[in-house]
């Protein structure tokens, strides 16, 4: 029987793991969070492993499988690099699942969150930040960030703890699971009276187009990392 390991940090990873298991492939789906485990279906050939892994742990795992698929988030660079390195050490090749990108215009582009926050510090108005909970320290460089920035994150204890430790009050922590429709994004922007949207290009299936469309409909400035 063929065996595959899928690092499944995305919708695509979940769908691929499900597809392979239904075809009779023995699949180990590796997810970082409890939420990742909860959205996985229960199937005879599908096993889910939860937790963040080191390079050594990944190397030990991938050596046991015929196929290795990196279906992690487009911006999860550390885990992607570790998967590629682990596969190399085992004499194997990891397949990287890449989302189609979108064409866009009329956005303010920056190469990092700190650079984007430095720009936003010179502006006024509320900010809807959809860049996740892993890099929150740069927001403290924005004057009155506790009042200005509304951070949208997954509804997990880990994400909420990260936000509160970074100084965000409960009123400015929006716990939701995406991807979101244009209507949902528009409603959120209207609710907080957003003047800026801070986001990343999460690709065709990551809800990026729906965020752009909502921002344009509302007249919100898009700050893209």
N, C-alpha and C positions, 0 to 999 in steps of 0.2 A: 504494500500500500504506500502511495506517495504521501510524504509528510511536508507540510509547509508551516513556516512561522511568519506571522503577519504582525508588524508593529502598527497597531491600528488606532492611531490618535485622531482619526477623522471619520466623517460619514462614509467616505470611500473605503476606508479600512474595515469598517463594520460590514459594509455591503459585500466587499470582496471576501472577507472571512466567511460570511454566511453562504455566499455563492459556492465557494470551494468545498465547504462542509457538506452542502446539499449534493455535490457531485461525488461525494465519497472520499474526498481528500482529508486526511487527518490534519487538523489545523490547530495551532496554538496561537491565539490572539493575545498579544501583549498590550496592555493599556496602563496608563500612568495613574489613573484615578478611580475611585469607587464609582463615579458616574459612568466612566467608560465601561465598567463591568455591568452595570445595571441595564444599559441599552443593548447589550449583546443578547441575542436569542439563545434559548436552550436547544441545542442540536446534538445528535449522537456523536458526530465526529469533531465537535468544536469544544475546545478547552480554553478558558480565559485565565490569564495570569495578570494580576494587578500589582502595580508598584513601579517606582522609578529604579532603573537598573544602571549599574556601573558598566564601564567598558569590559571589565573582567567577567561580569555576570552575563552580559550579552554574548561575549565570545563563547562562553561555556554552553549557552543555549543554542546558538545558531549552528554549531558544529553537529548537532543532532538532526538537522533537517535538510531535506532535498532542495527546497526553495525558500528564499529569504526575500520578503517584501517589506520595504520601508514605506508605509502609508501614514506617516506622522504628519503633523501640521506643517504647512509650508515654511513657517518661521521657527520651527524647532530644530535649529541648526546643530546644536550639541548632540542630541540623540541621533540625528541623521549621520553626522560624522562618525559617531561611535559604532553605528550599525555597519557602515561601509568599512571601517577599520577592522571590526570583528570578523566580517565576512572575508576580508583580505587575509587575516591571520589564519583563517580556517581553509584557505585556498578555494573560496567560493565567491560568487558574485551576488550582490544584493540588487534587487530590482527596486528602483525608486518610482513610486507612483506620483506623478506631477499633475496638479490641476491646470486646466487651460486658463490662461490669463486673459484679461479684458483690456480693450483699448479705452483710454479715458483722457479727459482734458479738463482744463479749468480747475486744477488742484494745486495746492502748495506742497511741493515735494521736499522731504528731508531724509537724510540717510540713517537717522537714529532717533529714538524717542527723546534723549537729552537735547538734541538739536531742535526738534519740534517744540519741546517745552520752553526752550530759550526764546523761540519766536513767539509762542503764545503768552509769555510773560509780558510782552509789550503790547498786548491787545486787551480788550475789555469784553465782557459778556460771558455767559455760561458756555462750558465746553462739555460735549459728550465724548468720552474716551472709550473706545472699544478695542483697545490693544491688549487686554487681558490683565492678569494679576501678577505676572512674573517680573515685571520691571516697573515698579511704582515709585521708587526713590526719586527719579527725575522730576516728578510732578511737584515735589516740594520747592522747586526753583520758581514755580509760578506763584506770584504774590496772591494771597487769599485763596490758595488752591482748595482749601477745605470748603469754601463757599462756591467757588467758580466751577470746579471740576466734578462732573458726575461720571463715575466709573462703572461700566457695564461688564459684569463678570459672571462666570458660572455659579450656580447656587450650590456651592460646596463649602464645607467648613474651612477647608484650606484656603480658598479664595477670599472668603469673608475675613478670616484671621489676618491674611496678608494686607487687606485693605484697611482694617482697623489699626493694625500696627503701623501702617504708613500715614495714619492721621486722618483718614476719611471718616466723617460721621455717618451714622446709619442712613440719614436722609439722602446722602449722596452716593450710596452703594446700590446699584441696580442689579439684582440677582436674577438672571434669566438664562435660558438655554436657546441658542440659535440653531441654524441660521434663521433670520427674521425676514418677514415680508416687508415690502415697501411701506405698507400701511402701518405696520407695527413700529418701524423706524420713525416714520413721520409722527405717529402719536407720541413716541418718547421724546422726540425733539420739541414738539409743541408743549408737552407737559413740563419740561424743564426750561423752556424758552432758550434753546441752544442757539448760539451764534457761530459755534465752531464744532466740527466733527473731526476728532483725531482717530485715525484708523490705519490699518494695513491693507494691502492688496491681498485678500484671502482667496481670490480666484472666482471662477464661474459658479462653483457649488458652495462657496463659503459665505455667500450673502453680500458680497462686495457691491454688486450692481444695485441691489435693493437699497443699500445705504446711500450710494451715490444719487440714485433717483429721488430718494426722500429728501436728501440735503438740497438738491436743486429745486425741488418743489417748495421747500420751506425757505430758500434763500440762505442756507447755512454754508459757511466757508469750509471746504474740505482740506484738512491738513493730513497729508499722506506720508507714512514712513515706508 
